[in-house]
């Protein structure tokens, strides 16, 4: 691993620093979000895969998890109720399609 890093250094290839930085679509690919109120929105929380630069050119985008504002328990409850309502409507529609509901 160290030999590879030494080779990268020789060719001016460097790892990006992503964690704690603002999300930048020119450098990062968001692969997931983490709901939190501990960090500013759109801050990189973690890296799934490191990104690399050759000079100022992106060799590989960093695959990152990005902070999004957390939601309150009330909002979670409302979201769950809405999802349950959607499931019941889908279920009723399915039964209607196969002719079990008048």
N, C-alpha and C positions, 0 to 999 in steps of 0.2 A: 504494500500500500504506500509506504513512504517513497519507494522508487518511482511510483506513478506520480505522486505529488511533486517530486523533484523534477520529473520530466515535464509536468504541467508548468512548473515555474520557469523552466528553461524556455518553453514555447510561449510564455506570457498567457497561460491559461490559468484562470483563478476561480475559486468557488465564490458564489454570491453569498452575501450575508442577507438573509431574508427574515429570520425571526425577530420580531419587535419593530420591523420596518413597515411603513404603509404599503398596502397591496399596490403593485404596479403591473398592469396587464402587459407591459412591454418586457417584463422580466419574469413574471409569475403566472402560473396556471392555478386557479382555485379548484381544488379537488373536493373540498368540504368546507362547511362553516361550523363555527362553534358559537353558540349563543352565550354571551357573557356581558356583564356590565362592568367588569374589572378593567377592560381595555377599550381604547377608542375604537369606534367602528372602522372596519377595513384594515385593521392591523393584522399582520401575519402572526398567528399564534404558534404554528409548528410547521416543519417541513416534512413532507412525505418522501420527497426526492430532492437532493441538492441540485442547484442550478450552476452552470458554468459559463464564464465569459472568456472570449479570446479578444483581448484588447477591450473594445467597447461593443463587440458583436456577441450576441447570445449564441452559445453552442447548444445549451440545453436549458430550457425554462425550468425554474424551480417549481415543483408541485407542492402547494401550500394549503394550509387550513387557515381560514380568515375569520376574524372576530366579527360578529354581528350583534346588535343590541339584544339583550336577553328579553324574554317575555315574562310577564307576571303570571302568578298562578291563576288569576281570573281569566287572563287571555288564553292560557292553556285549557282551562275548563270550557271556555266558549269554543275554542278550536275543536276540542274533542266532541262537544255537542254537535257542532256543524258537521263534522266527519261522520258521526253516527247517523245524523239525518240523511246525509248523502248515501250512506250504505243502505239505509232502509228504502230510500227512493229507488236505488239501483236494483235492490232485491224485488221490490214491487214491480218494477218495469220488466224484469226477467220473468216473473210469474205471469205477467200480462202477455208477454210474447209467446209463452208456451200454452196460454189459454186457461190457466188455473184461476184467474181472477176475472170477475164479471166487470 
